[in-house]
């Protein structure tokens, strides 16, 4: 079924909300300088959810560009404003959370996504795979962002976000394949004696696991879990920018107040992260009953279009 110009793709919102759940826990660990990351978080959470977030950012960029092109003669001017606002927001966020992703996302968007938006989807895909491979082999960490961005943009151009969530059989194959490859790389890592190969395997394994997570979540949307997953995760994903920033304010303030900084009190840290997510999961759908966008999403939209944008649902209905 085709997606209408302004229709949201629910699977993307669910995946974005899912990614937030893992990002909060790792941000607490990294921002508060906690010690002795538990093995479960190290092997199943660390680095995995930022891969999902980065891929979704590239997808969102391409979808925005396509829809903006139908409404504006200069859609890339809108994108420049969009990235500049994100950079400013990221710079402010960096004061609370050094190493945050919004500023790198804005820079990579301007340097990679914007120029490659003039290229074909095949060029984007090939360039994304090459950049991702280079990031895995030689950089790691934030070095994966450009490749993931371009791969995400290419996937959107190939209509994967619209088509893949509805194909349960293909999702099953992909999920099992990514999971098996992830486990194989995990097994190979200690077997290889050393050298650059071991570094590459350490980076590629979280990427494969992230792909298994994404296809697994989309597959779960074909089961009775669809309703609760959509009810909890989709609102989190629709207000992802707001929730990402507010989570930082909450865990920095509360974490420091209860003495988590530099500690190994993981029971308290996990409880704090879970508490933040529970509150956000409760508040986000309540907010979206009255507003079309989260507060920071609305500001981002106003900065992008450089005018006051309606956000109350009754205002939106009146203008459509």
Backbone as CSV, one residue per row, in Angstrom:
resi,resn,N_x,N_y,N_z,CA_x,CA_y,CA_z,C_x,C_y,C_z
1,UNK,0.850,-1.194,0.000,0.000,0.000,0.000,0.877,1.232,0.000
2,UNK,0.603,2.200,-0.838,1.413,3.413,-0.925,1.231,4.277,0.312
3,UNK,2.292,5.013,0.630,2.227,5.927,1.763,1.857,7.310,1.265
4,UNK,0.873,7.906,1.866,0.453,9.245,1.480,1.530,10.252,1.856
5,UNK,1.566,11.439,1.196,2.647,12.397,1.386,2.920,12.766,2.832
6,UNK,1.889,12.920,3.649,2.093,13.347,5.025,1.855,12.230,6.036
7,UNK,1.734,10.998,5.542,1.461,9.872,6.427,2.744,9.383,7.091
8,UNK,2.683,9.188,8.391,3.841,8.664,9.105,3.923,7.154,8.899
9,UNK,5.131,6.648,8.889,5.351,5.214,8.793,5.523,4.700,10.214
10,UNK,4.521,3.999,10.718,4.497,3.632,12.131,5.709,2.802,12.541
11,UNK,6.156,1.904,11.666,7.302,1.060,12.014,8.530,1.899,12.340
12,UNK,8.711,3.026,11.634,9.862,3.893,11.911,9.733,4.547,13.284
13,UNK,8.522,4.963,13.637,8.311,5.539,14.972,8.572,4.505,16.060
14,UNK,8.122,3.272,15.831,8.347,2.208,16.806,9.844,1.938,16.965
15,UNK,10.556,1.858,15.849,11.997,1.626,15.911,12.729,2.774,16.594
16,UNK,12.295,3.990,16.338,12.930,5.147,16.978,12.697,5.118,18.483
17,UNK,11.480,4.777,18.893,11.204,4.658,20.323,11.987,3.520,20.950
18,UNK,12.115,2.413,20.229,12.912,1.279,20.698,14.365,1.687,20.891
19,UNK,14.916,2.431,19.948,16.313,2.875,20.053,16.524,3.762,21.271
20,UNK,15.556,4.629,21.554,15.676,5.506,22.725,15.840,4.716,24.015
21,UNK,15.186,3.583,24.096,15.230,2.785,25.325,16.651,2.334,25.649
22,UNK,17.402,1.957,24.625,18.776,1.551,24.865,19.716,2.729,25.019
23,UNK,19.458,3.806,24.298,20.339,4.973,24.324,20.368,5.603,25.714
24,UNK,19.231,5.645,26.391,19.182,6.263,27.719,20.162,5.581,28.668
25,UNK,20.171,4.259,28.694,21.045,3.538,29.626,22.519,3.787,29.327
26,UNK,22.885,3.782,28.060,24.289,4.011,27.705,24.686,5.458,27.952
27,UNK,23.769,6.393,27.742,24.078,7.795,28.024,24.334,8.028,29.507
28,UNK,23.580,7.340,30.364,23.825,7.451,31.804,25.242,6.978,32.121
29,UNK,25.604,5.843,31.558,26.937,5.267,31.778,28.044,6.208,31.307
30,UNK,27.911,6.734,30.087,28.980,7.541,29.513,29.021,8.949,30.104
31,UNK,27.874,9.565,30.283,27.844,10.953,30.755,28.254,11.061,32.216
32,UNK,27.820,10.122,33.035,28.149,10.175,34.457,29.453,9.453,34.780
33,UNK,30.133,8.948,33.754,31.429,8.304,33.970,31.363,7.123,34.917
34,UNK,30.318,6.315,34.792,30.164,5.169,35.685,31.184,4.081,35.351
35,UNK,31.458,3.240,36.298,32.474,2.194,36.161,31.833,0.819,35.992
36,UNK,32.627,-0.099,35.448,32.268,-1.523,35.401,30.913,-1.761,34.734
37,UNK,30.842,-1.399,33.445,29.615,-1.629,32.694,29.255,-3.118,32.738
38,UNK,28.033,-3.457,33.171,27.643,-4.870,33.232,27.761,-5.552,31.875
39,UNK,28.094,-6.833,31.902,28.309,-7.580,30.663,27.082,-7.564,29.763
40,UNK,25.902,-7.641,30.354,24.683,-7.634,29.556,24.530,-6.357,28.752
41,UNK,24.816,-5.212,29.376,24.731,-3.938,28.668,25.848,-3.815,27.636
42,UNK,27.028,-4.307,27.977,28.159,-4.212,27.045,27.912,-5.038,25.790
43,UNK,27.374,-6.239,25.946,27.232,-7.143,24.815,25.947,-6.947,24.024
44,UNK,24.911,-6.373,24.647,23.621,-6.303,23.970,23.081,-4.884,23.785
45,UNK,23.685,-3.887,24.419,23.156,-2.532,24.349,24.191,-1.535,23.834
46,UNK,25.396,-1.549,24.356,26.425,-0.575,24.003,26.649,-0.547,22.489
47,UNK,26.532,0.642,21.890,26.768,0.897,20.458,25.657,0.378,19.551
48,UNK,24.812,-0.526,20.030,23.796,-1.117,19.156,22.697,-0.130,18.784
49,UNK,22.260,0.652,19.751,21.083,1.484,19.513,21.410,2.776,18.776
50,UNK,22.667,3.231,18.870,23.065,4.395,18.077,23.136,4.044,16.595
51,UNK,23.437,2.798,16.272,23.403,2.360,14.875,21.977,2.490,14.333
52,UNK,21.010,2.036,15.111,19.605,2.143,14.698,19.219,3.601,14.524
53,UNK,19.582,4.425,15.492,19.234,5.841,15.460,19.833,6.521,14.228
54,UNK,21.086,6.185,13.912,21.766,6.814,12.775,21.132,6.397,11.455
55,UNK,20.827,5.116,11.320,20.179,4.646,10.101,18.815,5.309,9.923
56,UNK,18.072,5.431,11.003,16.759,6.073,10.935,16.875,7.556,10.588
57,UNK,17.949,8.196,11.037,18.151,9.607,10.700,18.321,9.763,9.191
58,UNK,19.113,8.880,8.583,19.281,8.939,7.135,17.976,8.700,6.398
59,UNK,17.192,7.751,6.886,15.883,7.488,6.289,14.987,8.715,6.420
60,UNK,14.954,9.295,7.617,14.126,10.470,7.848,14.529,11.644,6.976
61,UNK,15.835,11.812,6.745,16.326,12.883,5.876,15.740,12.742,4.474
62,UNK,15.835,11.533,3.914,15.361,11.328,2.552,13.849,11.514,2.440
63,UNK,13.120,11.046,3.443,11.664,11.214,3.430,11.306,12.690,3.527
64,UNK,12.008,13.436,4.398,11.740,14.867,4.522,12.035,15.585,3.205
65,UNK,13.167,15.258,2.574,13.533,15.922,1.321,12.477,15.674,0.246
66,UNK,11.997,14.447,0.155,10.979,14.135,-0.849,9.696,14.926,-0.594
67,UNK,9.283,14.974,0.649,8.022,15.669,0.956,8.191,17.183,0.877
68,UNK,9.367,17.677,1.270,9.610,19.113,1.179,9.691,19.564,-0.270
69,UNK,10.181,18.692,-1.154,10.284,19.036,-2.575,8.914,19.278,-3.196
70,UNK,7.887,18.661,-2.629,6.532,18.852,-3.139,5.919,20.156,-2.644
71,UNK,6.542,20.778,-1.648,5.979,21.991,-1.044,6.842,23.224,-1.229
72,UNK,8.080,23.045,-1.661,9.003,24.175,-1.753,9.858,24.054,-3.008
73,UNK,10.183,25.199,-3.595,11.078,25.217,-4.752,12.540,25.070,-4.329
74,UNK,12.818,25.282,-3.048,14.198,25.196,-2.558,14.262,24.287,-1.326
75,UNK,14.002,23.022,-1.509,13.941,22.125,-0.344,15.281,22.001,0.386
76,UNK,16.396,22.162,-0.326,17.698,22.003,0.339,18.029,23.189,1.218
77,UNK,17.444,24.346,0.945,17.581,25.484,1.872,16.925,25.136,3.201
78,UNK,15.786,24.466,3.134,15.113,24.009,4.350,16.010,23.044,5.117
79,UNK,16.687,22.174,4.380,17.555,21.197,5.031,18.757,21.860,5.696
80,UNK,19.298,22.893,5.066,20.410,23.623,5.693,19.945,24.233,7.017
81,UNK,18.780,24.872,6.999,18.238,25.427,8.246,18.032,24.324,9.270
82,UNK,17.552,23.181,8.807,17.276,22.050,9.698,18.561,21.582,10.384
83,UNK,19.627,21.488,9.625,20.894,21.032,10.189,21.535,22.102,11.076
84,UNK,21.408,23.363,10.691,21.981,24.440,11.514,21.299,24.485,12.874
85,UNK,19.975,24.360,12.885,19.258,24.335,14.164,19.690,23.143,14.997
86,UNK,19.840,21.996,14.354,20.263,20.797,15.077,21.669,20.971,15.641
87,UNK,22.548,21.639,14.885,23.904,21.894,15.367,23.889,22.794,16.595
88,UNK,23.082,23.845,16.559,22.983,24.744,17.714,22.431,24.003,18.926
89,UNK,21.418,23.213,18.696,20.829,22.432,19.780,21.845,21.435,20.332
90,UNK,22.588,20.800,19.430,23.606,19.856,19.867,24.717,20.525,20.649
91,UNK,25.102,21.741,20.235,26.129,22.464,20.978,25.703,22.755,22.402
92,UNK,24.447,23.141,22.577,23.926,23.386,23.927,23.828,22.080,24.715
93,UNK,23.376,21.035,24.050,23.248,19.738,24.704,24.604,19.199,25.143
94,UNK,25.643,19.531,24.380,26.994,19.071,24.692,27.464,19.576,26.048
95,UNK,26.931,20.712,26.483,27.315,21.241,27.792,26.910,20.304,28.920
96,UNK,25.798,19.595,28.724,25.343,18.623,29.720,25.878,17.234,29.437
97,UNK,25.953,16.886,28.161,26.351,15.537,27.789,27.454,15.572,26.739
98,UNK,28.702,15.677,27.142,29.806,15.617,26.178,29.752,14.296,25.410
99,UNK,29.981,14.381,24.112,29.902,13.179,23.305,28.509,12.891,22.784
100,UNK,27.582,13.841,22.940,26.227,13.621,22.434,26.250,13.570,20.900
101,UNK,25.122,13.160,20.281,25.138,12.858,18.853,24.550,13.951,17.965
102,UNK,23.812,14.904,18.517,23.112,15.852,17.656,24.070,16.712,16.843
103,UNK,25.138,17.195,17.460,26.107,18.011,16.734,26.812,17.201,15.644
104,UNK,27.340,15.996,15.937,27.900,15.185,14.848,26.886,14.866,13.751
105,UNK,25.627,14.642,14.139,24.601,14.365,13.141,24.432,15.573,12.209
106,UNK,24.387,16.758,12.786,24.213,17.965,11.974,25.390,18.161,11.023
107,UNK,26.606,17.964,11.526,27.795,18.134,10.691,27.816,17.101,9.570
108,UNK,27.565,15.840,9.914,27.549,14.787,8.895,26.411,14.995,7.903
109,UNK,25.309,15.549,8.359,24.211,15.846,7.450,24.603,16.873,6.412
110,UNK,25.283,17.934,6.860,25.718,18.987,5.939,26.817,18.501,5.003
111,UNK,27.746,17.710,5.528,28.912,17.287,4.750,28.604,16.114,3.820
112,UNK,27.735,15.214,4.247,27.483,14.006,3.458,26.071,13.948,2.875
113,UNK,25.047,14.048,3.731,23.686,13.857,3.231,23.294,14.919,2.210
114,UNK,23.613,16.162,2.495,23.190,17.241,1.594,23.834,17.120,0.212
115,UNK,25.162,16.982,0.100,25.746,16.824,-1.240,25.264,15.562,-1.961
116,UNK,25.156,14.462,-1.238,24.749,13.222,-1.881,23.261,13.204,-2.223
117,UNK,22.507,14.193,-1.757,21.091,14.246,-2.117,20.907,14.539,-3.603
118,UNK,21.977,15.018,-4.264,21.919,15.256,-5.707,22.242,13.983,-6.502
119,UNK,22.744,12.963,-5.823,23.146,11.725,-6.495,21.981,10.736,-6.532
120,UNK,22.145,9.698,-7.331,21.114,8.669,-7.434,21.103,7.805,-6.184
121,UNK,20.041,7.054,-6.024,19.932,6.185,-4.858,20.987,5.088,-4.880
122,UNK,21.381,4.635,-6.090,22.428,3.622,-6.187,23.765,4.182,-5.729
123,UNK,24.061,5.402,-6.138,25.309,6.057,-5.699,25.305,6.212,-4.184
124,UNK,24.175,6.620,-3.624,24.071,6.755,-2.172,24.322,5.427,-1.478
125,UNK,23.747,4.364,-2.024,23.902,3.048,-1.408,25.362,2.583,-1.468
126,UNK,25.976,2.707,-2.632,27.366,2.266,-2.782,28.287,3.117,-1.909
127,UNK,28.090,4.439,-1.951,28.925,5.317,-1.128,28.722,5.035,0.353
128,UNK,27.477,4.745,0.736,27.201,4.439,2.134,27.902,3.171,2.588
129,UNK,27.862,2.138,1.751,28.518,0.876,2.099,30.033,1.078,2.194
130,UNK,30.604,1.841,1.257,32.049,2.104,1.281,32.431,2.891,2.530
131,UNK,31.669,3.932,2.823,31.972,4.745,4.006,31.780,3.945,5.291
132,UNK,30.758,3.129,5.324,30.541,2.294,6.516,31.691,1.308,6.678
133,UNK,32.124,0.703,5.575,33.257,-0.196,5.654,34.517,0.501,6.130
134,UNK,34.758,1.708,5.609,35.908,2.471,6.062,35.803,2.852,7.526
135,UNK,34.593,3.220,7.947,34.391,3.554,9.354,34.633,2.367,10.264
136,UNK,34.193,1.194,9.822,34.394,-0.027,10.612,35.876,-0.378,10.706
137,UNK,36.586,-0.280,9.577,37.982,-0.707,9.532,38.930,0.266,10.229
138,UNK,38.682,1.582,10.078,39.703,2.545,10.457,39.294,3.545,11.544
139,UNK,38.010,3.692,11.797,37.593,4.768,12.712,36.828,4.220,13.907
140,UNK,35.687,3.566,13.642,34.818,3.127,14.729,34.014,4.285,15.278
141,UNK,33.155,4.013,16.223,32.379,5.054,16.889,31.624,5.936,15.921
142,UNK,31.852,7.265,16.047,31.159,8.228,15.195,31.549,8.093,13.733
143,UNK,32.631,7.375,13.437,33.035,7.179,12.056,32.044,6.363,11.249
144,UNK,31.120,5.699,11.915,30.100,4.926,11.212,28.937,5.791,10.737
145,UNK,28.813,6.995,11.293,27.629,7.814,11.021,27.459,8.143,9.539
146,UNK,28.491,8.646,8.811,28.256,8.984,7.403,27.747,7.817,6.578
147,UNK,28.343,6.644,6.751,27.887,5.490,5.991,26.467,5.091,6.322
148,UNK,26.133,5.085,7.602,24.772,4.731,8.007,23.765,5.752,7.491
149,UNK,24.133,7.028,7.492,23.254,8.069,6.958,22.930,7.810,5.488
150,UNK,23.975,7.568,4.697,23.753,7.396,3.258,23.019,6.098,2.951
151,UNK,23.309,5.039,3.694,22.563,3.791,3.510,21.093,4.010,3.850
152,UNK,20.827,4.728,4.939,19.448,5.026,5.304,18.735,5.834,4.235
153,UNK,19.421,6.843,3.677,18.819,7.648,2.614,18.524,6.800,1.389
154,UNK,19.441,5.887,1.067,19.226,4.999,-0.083,18.054,4.055,0.158
155,UNK,17.960,3.504,1.358,16.846,2.618,1.680,15.508,3.340,1.529
156,UNK,15.464,4.599,1.960,14.229,5.375,1.804,13.905,5.588,0.332
157,UNK,14.938,5.870,-0.476,14.721,6.081,-1.909,14.232,4.812,-2.593
158,UNK,14.659,3.662,-2.090,14.210,2.379,-2.640,12.881,1.931,-2.023
159,UNK,12.268,2.765,-1.202,10.963,2.496,-0.585,10.987,1.332,0.394
160,UNK,12.134,1.026,0.946,12.232,-0.062,1.913,11.399,0.205,3.169
161,UNK,11.412,1.436,3.725,10.595,1.665,4.941,9.112,1.430,4.732
162,UNK,8.624,1.657,3.518,7.208,1.405,3.245,6.932,-0.069,2.981
163,UNK,7.857,-0.743,2.314,7.604,-2.106,1.860,7.997,-3.178,2.874
164,UNK,9.165,-3.035,3.490,9.699,-4.112,4.331,8.837,-4.437,5.551
165,UNK,8.297,-3.431,6.285,7.527,-3.782,7.492,6.346,-4.704,7.236
166,UNK,5.820,-4.739,6.023,4.669,-5.584,5.737,5.013,-6.988,5.265
167,UNK,6.314,-7.303,5.161,6.731,-8.595,4.606,7.302,-9.469,5.709
168,UNK,6.423,-10.198,6.369,6.814,-10.999,7.532,7.818,-12.083,7.174
169,UNK,7.638,-12.742,6.028,8.552,-13.804,5.640,9.963,-13.296,5.438
170,UNK,10.099,-12.205,4.707,11.425,-11.624,4.473,12.041,-11.138,5.780
171,UNK,11.226,-10.547,6.642,11.739,-10.096,7.938,12.269,-11.263,8.764
172,UNK,11.577,-12.390,8.701,12.038,-13.575,9.433,13.405,-14.020,8.938
173,UNK,13.558,-14.081,7.619,14.839,-14.487,7.029,15.939,-13.502,7.410
174,UNK,15.647,-12.218,7.286,16.656,-11.196,7.590,17.034,-11.221,9.067
175,UNK,16.041,-11.319,9.936,16.318,-11.325,11.373,17.194,-12.516,11.751
176,UNK,16.834,-13.689,11.248,17.624,-14.888,11.549,19.025,-14.773,10.964
177,UNK,19.130,-14.229,9.747,20.435,-14.074,9.117,21.332,-13.115,9.861
178,UNK,20.787,-11.958,10.236,21.584,-10.979,10.979,21.978,-11.508,12.359
179,UNK,21.043,-12.193,13.013,21.350,-12.751,14.330,22.445,-13.803,14.237
180,UNK,22.344,-14.685,13.228,23.358,-15.729,13.054,24.716,-15.118,12.728
181,UNK,24.739,-14.120,11.842,26.001,-13.462,11.495,26.600,-12.760,12.698
182,UNK,25.739,-12.148,13.500,26.224,-11.474,14.705,26.865,-12.460,15.672
183,UNK,26.205,-13.589,15.875,26.754,-14.614,16.769,28.052,-15.201,16.223
184,UNK,28.132,-15.366,14.896,29.353,-15.895,14.282,30.521,-14.935,14.493
185,UNK,30.280,-13.648,14.266,31.343,-12.656,14.463,31.742,-12.596,15.929
186,UNK,30.757,-12.708,16.808,31.037,-12.718,18.238,31.957,-13.897,18.588
187,UNK,31.688,-15.062,17.986,32.508,-16.244,18.242,33.905,-16.087,17.635
188,UNK,33.997,-15.452,16.458,35.279,-15.315,15.780,36.209,-14.312,16.453
189,UNK,35.633,-13.298,17.093,36.453,-12.222,17.643,37.583,-12.716,18.547
190,UNK,37.332,-13.565,19.542,38.440,-14.032,20.384,39.303,-15.092,19.720
191,UNK,38.796,-15.687,18.617,39.560,-16.738,17.940,40.707,-16.145,17.134
192,UNK,40.441,-14.996,16.472,41.473,-14.341,15.675,42.540,-13.790,16.607
193,UNK,43.788,-13.996,16.249,44.899,-13.671,17.153,45.004,-12.181,17.446
194,UNK,44.729,-11.349,16.494,44.875,-9.914,16.732,44.981,-9.180,15.413
195,UNK,45.506,-7.959,15.454,45.657,-7.173,14.251,44.406,-6.377,13.939
196,UNK,44.383,-5.708,12.759,43.237,-4.854,12.423,41.938,-5.630,12.272
197,UNK,42.041,-6.926,11.953,40.812,-7.705,11.766,39.981,-7.769,13.040
198,UNK,40.638,-7.929,14.165,39.899,-8.043,15.419,39.174,-6.747,15.741
199,UNK,39.817,-5.597,15.427,39.162,-4.309,15.648,37.930,-4.149,14.785
200,UNK,38.043,-4.587,13.520,36.903,-4.493,12.617,35.763,-5.376,13.085
201,UNK,36.078,-6.575,13.546,35.033,-7.482,14.017,34.319,-6.914,15.240
202,UNK,35.076,-6.279,16.110,34.478,-5.693,17.310,33.468,-4.617,16.938
203,UNK,33.723,-3.896,15.842,32.808,-2.841,15.408,31.644,-3.396,14.592
204,UNK,31.928,-4.391,13.737,30.878,-4.883,12.849,29.838,-5.704,13.603
205,UNK,30.217,-6.340,14.688,29.261,-7.172,15.423,28.066,-6.368,15.951
206,UNK,28.285,-5.182,16.563,27.126,-4.386,16.980,26.247,-3.949,15.812
207,UNK,26.855,-3.707,14.637,26.059,-3.322,13.470,25.136,-4.464,13.070
208,UNK,25.671,-5.681,13.026,24.849,-6.841,12.685,23.758,-7.073,13.723
209,UNK,24.111,-6.915,15.001,23.120,-7.101,16.050,22.029,-6.036,15.965
210,UNK,22.416,-4.811,15.617,21.429,-3.742,15.446,20.444,-4.082,14.342
211,UNK,20.952,-4.636,13.239,20.070,-5.038,12.137,19.131,-6.159,12.578
212,UNK,19.649,-7.082,13.397,18.791,-8.139,13.933,17.712,-7.543,14.827
213,UNK,18.070,-6.570,15.650,17.086,-5.906,16.503,15.987,-5.242,15.656
214,UNK,16.415,-4.492,14.634,15.451,-3.745,13.825,14.476,-4.686,13.123
215,UNK,15.006,-5.705,12.463,14.118,-6.640,11.763,13.277,-7.439,12.757
216,UNK,13.838,-7.718,13.938,13.081,-8.428,14.964,11.907,-7.614,15.480
217,UNK,12.124,-6.325,15.693,11.039,-5.456,16.155,9.954,-5.355,15.085
218,UNK,10.360,-5.181,13.819,9.372,-5.108,12.742,8.609,-6.420,12.612
219,UNK,9.300,-7.525,12.833,8.625,-8.828,12.800,7.624,-8.950,13.944
220,UNK,7.978,-8.426,15.115,7.073,-8.478,16.268,5.781,-7.711,16.004
221,UNK,5.837,-6.740,15.080,4.632,-5.991,14.731,3.634,-6.826,13.941
222,UNK,4.025,-8.044,13.557,3.117,-8.976,12.890,2.490,-9.964,13.869
223,UNK,2.757,-9.777,15.137,2.252,-10.684,16.174,1.275,-9.937,17.071
224,UNK,0.686,-10.615,18.052,-0.186,-9.910,19.007,0.524,-8.811,19.790
225,UNK,1.861,-8.769,19.714,2.604,-7.710,20.392,2.463,-6.357,19.698
226,UNK,1.895,-6.353,18.502,1.834,-5.115,17.729,1.161,-3.982,18.505
227,UNK,0.008,-4.255,19.075,-0.741,-3.196,19.759,0.037,-2.597,20.928
228,UNK,0.557,-3.415,21.879,1.304,-2.801,22.976,2.605,-2.142,22.523
229,UNK,3.307,-2.729,21.553,4.534,-2.110,21.070,4.245,-0.745,20.451
230,UNK,3.219,-0.688,19.612,2.872,0.575,18.975,2.399,1.606,19.998
231,UNK,1.633,1.158,20.985,1.104,2.076,21.989,2.213,2.689,22.836
232,UNK,3.246,1.900,23.127,4.323,2.381,24.000,5.436,3.056,23.211
233,UNK,5.894,2.412,22.148,7.098,2.876,21.464,6.847,3.951,20.410
234,UNK,5.717,3.881,19.701,5.480,4.863,18.641,5.416,6.296,19.175
235,UNK,4.689,6.581,20.266,4.716,7.950,20.797,6.111,8.384,21.246
236,UNK,6.881,7.465,21.839,8.262,7.785,22.192,9.056,8.181,20.952
237,UNK,8.839,7.445,19.865,9.555,7.730,18.635,9.112,9.017,17.973
238,UNK,7.845,9.336,18.042,7.348,10.579,17.439,7.880,11.809,18.163
239,UNK,8.201,11.660,19.426,8.756,12.773,20.215,10.203,12.462,20.622
240,UNK,10.935,11.801,19.737,12.267,11.302,20.074,13.239,12.413,20.447
241,UNK,13.237,13.511,19.704,14.181,14.600,19.994,13.902,15.191,21.373
242,UNK,12.653,15.447,21.665,12.284,15.980,22.986,12.668,15.006,24.090
243,UNK,12.346,13.745,23.902,12.646,12.744,24.932,14.147,12.548,25.112
244,UNK,14.899,12.582,24.038,16.353,12.439,24.106,16.963,13.553,24.947
245,UNK,16.527,14.795,24.713,17.080,15.937,25.450,16.616,15.954,26.903
246,UNK,15.336,15.697,27.129,14.818,15.716,28.494,15.402,14.588,29.341
247,UNK,15.685,13.455,28.711,16.307,12.354,29.447,17.664,12.779,29.984
248,UNK,18.429,13.526,29.183,19.736,14.000,29.642,19.590,14.895,30.861
249,UNK,18.684,15.844,30.780,18.456,16.757,31.917,18.088,15.954,33.159
250,UNK,17.221,14.958,32.989,16.748,14.172,34.132,17.860,13.326,34.735
251,UNK,18.594,12.566,33.904,19.564,11.662,34.519,20.805,12.387,35.022
252,UNK,21.142,13.526,34.418,22.275,14.302,34.951,21.911,14.876,36.313
253,UNK,20.718,15.487,36.405,20.302,16.092,37.671,20.110,15.039,38.757
254,UNK,19.320,14.022,38.457,19.022,13.009,39.467,20.255,12.146,39.746
255,UNK,20.960,11.770,38.696,22.134,10.913,38.865,23.187,11.540,39.756
256,UNK,23.440,12.814,39.563,24.413,13.494,40.416,23.885,13.650,41.833
257,UNK,22.592,13.901,41.947,22.007,14.086,43.275,22.084,12.821,44.118
258,UNK,21.972,11.651,43.464,21.994,10.400,44.234,23.361,9.728,44.205
259,UNK,24.348,10.428,43.658,25.720,9.929,43.728,26.087,8.853,42.729
260,UNK,25.486,8.871,41.529,25.840,7.871,40.520,27.147,8.209,39.799
261,UNK,27.507,9.473,39.771,28.676,9.897,38.998,29.937,9.194,39.490
262,UNK,30.615,8.521,38.544,31.849,7.823,38.867,31.672,6.566,39.691
263,UNK,30.445,6.121,39.884,30.186,4.951,40.735,29.947,3.710,39.894
264,UNK,29.720,2.586,40.565,29.326,1.352,39.890,27.968,0.870,40.394
265,UNK,27.123,1.805,40.796,25.802,1.467,41.347,24.812,1.239,40.196
266,UNK,24.933,0.083,39.573,24.157,-0.169,38.378,22.690,-0.465,38.659
267,UNK,22.376,-0.963,39.821,20.971,-1.144,40.159,20.234,0.182,40.154
268,UNK,20.847,1.191,40.774,20.236,2.521,40.813,20.208,3.144,39.428
269,UNK,21.271,2.941,38.646,21.336,3.533,37.311,20.268,2.951,36.391
270,UNK,20.100,1.641,36.432,19.085,1.002,35.593,17.681,1.418,36.034
271,UNK,17.494,1.529,37.342,16.199,1.988,37.850,15.917,3.414,37.391
272,UNK,16.955,4.263,37.397,16.786,5.642,36.945,16.424,5.672,35.465
273,UNK,17.161,4.919,34.648,16.855,4.884,33.220,15.454,4.359,32.953
274,UNK,15.071,3.290,33.646,13.732,2.727,33.469,12.659,3.712,33.910
275,UNK,12.925,4.424,35.004,11.960,5.414,35.484,11.746,6.535,34.481
276,UNK,12.847,7.013,33.888,12.741,8.058,32.870,11.900,7.570,31.695
277,UNK,12.162,6.354,31.250,11.426,5.812,30.103,9.951,5.603,30.422
278,UNK,9.646,5.154,31.629,8.249,4.959,32.019,7.496,6.285,32.005
279,UNK,8.129,7.320,32.555,7.492,8.645,32.568,7.293,9.144,31.139
280,UNK,8.317,9.001,30.303,8.200,9.476,28.928,7.170,8.668,28.146
281,UNK,7.101,7.358,28.411,6.112,6.530,27.732,4.694,6.902,28.145
282,UNK,4.530,7.410,29.358,3.208,7.830,29.824,2.850,9.221,29.307
283,UNK,3.834,10.123,29.284,3.565,11.523,28.921,3.445,11.712,27.412
284,UNK,4.263,11.004,26.637,4.300,11.228,25.188,2.940,11.044,24.514
285,UNK,2.203,9.944,24.767,0.896,9.816,24.113,-0.113,10.851,24.597
286,UNK,0.002,11.240,25.869,-0.889,12.293,26.363,-0.637,13.603,25.632
287,UNK,0.633,13.923,25.405,0.990,15.141,24.680,0.453,15.075,23.244
288,UNK,0.606,13.931,22.615,0.230,13.793,21.208,-1.277,13.742,20.998
289,UNK,-2.040,13.623,22.071,-3.489,13.729,21.933,-3.907,15.162,21.593
290,UNK,-3.086,16.126,21.967,-3.416,17.533,21.741,-2.507,18.208,20.725
291,UNK,-1.294,17.657,20.569,-0.317,18.296,19.694,0.179,17.306,18.649
292,UNK,0.493,17.830,17.473,0.966,16.972,16.399,2.439,16.607,16.584
293,UNK,3.206,17.513,17.209,4.637,17.306,17.380,5.027,17.462,18.843
294,UNK,6.164,16.871,19.212,6.744,17.155,20.508,7.249,18.590,20.547
295,UNK,7.509,19.157,21.717,7.943,20.560,21.805,9.193,20.868,20.991
296,UNK,10.241,20.040,21.121,11.466,20.303,20.374,11.290,19.987,18.897
297,UNK,10.474,19.000,18.567,10.179,18.707,17.164,9.466,19.896,16.516
298,UNK,8.591,20.542,17.276,7.878,21.712,16.757,8.846,22.863,16.516
299,UNK,9.731,23.136,17.479,10.720,24.200,17.286,11.609,23.907,16.083
300,UNK,12.007,22.658,15.942,12.838,22.254,14.807,12.098,22.504,13.493
301,UNK,10.832,22.192,13.491,10.019,22.409,12.290,9.859,23.894,11.982
302,UNK,9.644,24.697,13.004,9.536,26.149,12.794,10.837,26.718,12.238
303,UNK,11.975,26.280,12.791,13.267,26.753,12.304,13.503,26.305,10.868
304,UNK,13.060,25.109,10.532,13.244,24.576,9.181,12.460,25.384,8.161
305,UNK,11.194,25.639,8.444,10.335,26.346,7.506,10.385,27.858,7.692
306,UNK,11.044,28.292,8.774,11.239,29.716,9.083,9.920,30.470,9.189
307,UNK,8.962,29.801,9.829,7.689,30.453,10.123,7.006,29.669,11.234
308,UNK,6.019,30.300,11.824,5.258,29.663,12.896,4.433,28.532,12.305
309,UNK,4.638,27.322,12.833,3.922,26.159,12.320,2.847,25.735,13.307
310,UNK,1.648,25.452,12.834,0.605,24.983,13.759,0.976,23.625,14.335
311,UNK,0.722,23.458,15.612,1.043,22.182,16.249,-0.135,21.597,17.026
312,UNK,-1.029,22.473,17.539,-2.228,21.931,18.174,-3.068,21.225,17.113
313,UNK,-3.591,20.066,17.454,-4.308,19.279,16.460,-5.495,20.036,15.874
314,UNK,-6.163,20.824,16.707,-7.309,21.569,16.169,-6.866,22.641,15.171
315,UNK,-5.652,23.213,15.402,-5.119,24.196,14.457,-4.724,23.523,13.159
316,UNK,-4.118,22.347,13.255,-3.695,21.606,12.070,-4.901,21.237,11.222
317,UNK,-5.983,20.739,11.896,-7.194,20.363,11.148,-7.811,21.576,10.452
318,UNK,-7.721,22.742,11.106,-8.321,23.944,10.534,-7.591,24.429,9.289
319,UNK,-6.299,24.066,9.159,-5.505,24.538,8.027,-5.400,23.492,6.918
320,UNK,-5.991,22.309,7.130,-5.917,21.245,6.104,-7.259,21.060,5.419
